[in-house]
Amino acid sequence: MCILNAHGELCCLCQDPSDFEWNFWTEWAKKSLLWTLIGHGVISRLTSIFYPKLRVPALALYGLLAASSVLGIKGVSALLIHLGLSFSVAQLRRPALSWVCNMLLLSTLHIPQLQEIQRSWYESEEEYYLLLFAVAVCGLRFISFSLEHCWCPLDRGGVVQLCWLFSYTFYHPFFYNGPIITYKDYVEQMTRSSAASDRDEPSFRYLVLRSGRIILWWCIAEYMIHVMYMHSIQSNETYLEILPPWALGGLALALVQFFFVKYLVLFGLPSMLATEDKLVPPKLPRCVSIMYSFTGMWRHFDEGLYRWLIRYIYVPLGGSRHGLLYKILSTGLAFGFVCLWHGGHDYLQYWALMNWAGVLVENGLKSLFTSSFIHGIVEQNFSEAMERRCIALLSAFSTAMLILSNLVFLGGIHVGRIFWKRVIIQGWSTMAPPMLAFLYCFAQIGLEWTSHPS
């Protein structure tokens, strides 16, 4: 397969190496993570059968050993220092102080001096990146524990609370990349009693079917990254400028579809293991082809992160309970946190602003059309089918901006700028109308799925 490299030269590759995230996690899966996840499943099953009361501490100890085998003693020690500081500040039961502490801990990921020290612990850059991912995801867990403890401290001693935080932090399936569940849900679900006989019968069938689906998703992702080269194409601005319009649209579709399939794999195996541990993990990402709004994308693509943002940022800051200003502020700070948590780069700032604006516009239109005055006019003059067509038409414009924001997130500002220029500015009379027509059809499919999800 021949493609253009960054210098405009033809080169031949067996696999597109440009998607760092996919290549990073697949390489680590082959090296160790896949085997340690299988080991987690074996330990969980054996302790559930023979020593059910020791299952939680056994899994916590296994998670610590598995993390130490990859991150090393120094990497795990850094995490334990973060854990200890967060736990200590949480004992003061002041949410603002806990936020300050945990944000300072997350900010250590971007201090150059500390980065150089942590790099010196490892022989390869990939090992250092794995530590960064672990610290970032564990930071969300520390915030979750701290705020839950501040709001409603459990009637347990400090040692017991520390043990639960230790278990929550080092729960191996979710340790490096999520999905995210809150501390409250983790403790409740781990301690909840359930009859083993109710789960023994469907357990093996569930494992086989879910494993088969994960392997299928992995094969699809590998096929896409071997034959489509969308990530290499997106990195070449010259090639993007000369692509035919339909090929440009196909590239956008390929990028977002690959991102969806990738996270079915990355979240699929951990979620399967968590289900076997009697946890209720967030639902897997919903197909992007039936997403027709910014709100729906945030709710249904990474459900765990969405719930985390709602519980710990949006609702405590007022949300929709205290008027429009609080709603705008709460939403903006939630997107601001997501931007900072991902690294705070310039393209992430544009992406967060676009999503913030998109959610606000959608909520504003929803409030307008559900007002008694407008709703009465619509009911008197429009049939149910025509009302849905109008919603789908508005959703087509929203979907276009949603795709543009996702292209900025996946490819950077240069990709978003080229799509904006070629499709919206230059192609407003030729490319934009058929694109909106297609997105209108996608919105109709999404609306139908939403009304009949089964």
ABEGO torsion letter per residue (X at the ends): XBBBBAAGBBBBBABBAABAAAAAAAAAAAAAAAAAAAAAAAAAAAAAAABAAAAAAAAAAAAAAAAAAAAEAAAAAAAAAAAAAAAAAAAAGBAAAAAAAAAAAAAAAABAAAAAAAAAABABAAAAAAAAAAAAAAAAAAAAAAAAAAABBBBBBAAAAAAAAAAAAABAAAAAAOBBBBAAAAAAAAABBBBAAAAAAAAAAAAAAAAAAAAAAAAAAAAAAAAAGAAAAAABAAAAAABBAAAAAAAAAAAAAAAAAAAAAAAAAAAAAAAAAGBBBBBBBBBAAABABAAAAAAAABAAAAAAAAAAAAAAAGEAAAEAAAAAAAAAAAAAAAAAAAGGBAAAAAAAAAAAAAAAAAAAAAAAAABAAAAAAAAAABBAAAAAAAAAAAAAAAAAAAAAAAAAAAAEAAAAAAAAAAAAAAAAAAAAAAAAAAAAAAAAAAAAAAABAX
